[in-house]
Amino acid sequence: MAERTVFQSLSQRHLVSLSPQASVWEAACVMTKANCGSVLIVDTAGAMLGILTERDLMTRVLAKALNPQATKVADVMTPNPQSVGPDMKVSEAVLIMIERGFRHLPIVSPSDKILGVFSVRDALPREIGDAVSLAEFNDQVNDALG
């Protein structure tokens, strides 16, 4: 069986996005309604400026006791998030997520069109297992090379 690409694996094809002027409260409401763990922050032309995730809400808003209705997403988002192309294999995307410690990867076309957000929830157990094996192999190689 051929491995799926990140675009093929998307469970949700609709894009959840907000402007940088939106409040954190609005972002939390949009994420809750869409049942997703992130929202892309885009400019008026639709270009990606950043991403706001559940983790960002917890560590950058709640843990700092910021007012979610008064805090703009632009102030707490992760700016210029790493993105991947639609043809990247799922195991490769999961490996990036493991090695870099994040849970959401925007998928962007070669013409910079935002196609969606890949989450580890979109991966099959076999694909996650392949990524974990690659991560362990990379650790062993790095240890051997000192």
N, C-alpha and C positions, 0 to 999 in steps of 0.2 A: 504494500500500500504506500503510495507516494505521500510524503509529508505535506501537510497543509501550509499555506502561507498565512501570515497574520490577517490579511484582508479576508481570506476565505473563512477564517475562524471566528470572525466577529459575530457575537450573539445579538448585539444591538447595532443597527446600521444608521440610526438617526444620530445626529450630532448635537451634543449638549454644549452650548456656548453662551457666554455673556460678554458684555463690554467691560473694560477696565474700571468704569465708574460705578458698576453695580456694587451693592453692599454684600458683605459676607453672608448676612441673613438671607438675601435673595439667592445667593449661590447655594446655600444649604437647602432652601426650599426647592430649587430647581433639581438639585441632586436627589432629594428625597422623592419628588414626584416622578423622576425618570428612573428611580431605583438604580443609580449608578454611583461610583465612588470618586468621580472627578468631573470637573467642568473646564472646558477650554476657554481661555480669555483671548478674545479676538478684537482687532480694530474694526473700523467701519468698512474697510475693504475686505474683511474676512481673513486677514493675515493673523497667524497665531502669535500672540505676545507672551503667553504663559499658560500655566495649568494650575488649578486649585484642586487639591485632593482632600480626602477625609483626614489624612495625616496632617496636612497643612492647617486644617481647621482646628485640630486638637492641639498641635504644638505651637502654632503661631497666633492663635486667637484665644482659645479657651485657657490654655496654660498661662497665658499672659494677661488674662482677665480683660481682653479688649471687648468693646461693645460691638456685637455683630451687626447691628443696624447702622452704626456710624463708621464702621471700618470698611474701606473700599477693597475689593478683591485685588486691585493693582498693588496694594500695600503689603499683601501677605501671600501672593501667588508665587510659584516657582517660575521665574522668568526664563524665556528661551529654553524650554525643555528639550531634551534629546528626543528625536523622532526617528521613525524607521520608514522605509519604503513598503509599499503594499506586497511586494514579492518576497520579503524576508520570511524565512522558514520560522515556524512557531518556536521550535527548540532554540534557535539562535536568539530570538527575541526574549525568551524566558532566561537564557543565559545572561544576556545584558541586564535584565532585571535583578537576577541573583547577584551578579558581580557589582552592580552599582547601587543596589539597595532601594529600588523603587518598584511600584506596583502598576503603573500606568505608562503606556507608550503611545503617543500620538502617531497615527499613520498618515503620512503625507506623500502625495504623488510627486513624480519628477517635476511637474509644473507648479509645485507648492500648494496644491489644493488639499485641504484637510479632508481625509476620508473617514476618520473615526479614531477611536482610542482602543488599543489592545490592552486587555487586562489578563492577568494570570488565570482568572476564571474562565477565559475563552480557550485555554489550553486543555488538551486531553492528558490523562495520566501518563501515557506513553511519551508524549512530547515533553512533559515536565521531567520525567525520568531521564530522557536523553539529555536535557539541559543540565540536570544535576550531575550526570556522569561526565559531561564536558567540563563543568566547573571543578569537579574533583580532579580530573586529569590536569587541568590548567594549574591547580594548586600544587600537584605533584611535580609538574615541570618547573614551576617557579621555585619550589623548595630545592629541587635538584640543581638548579642553576645558581642558587644562592642569591 
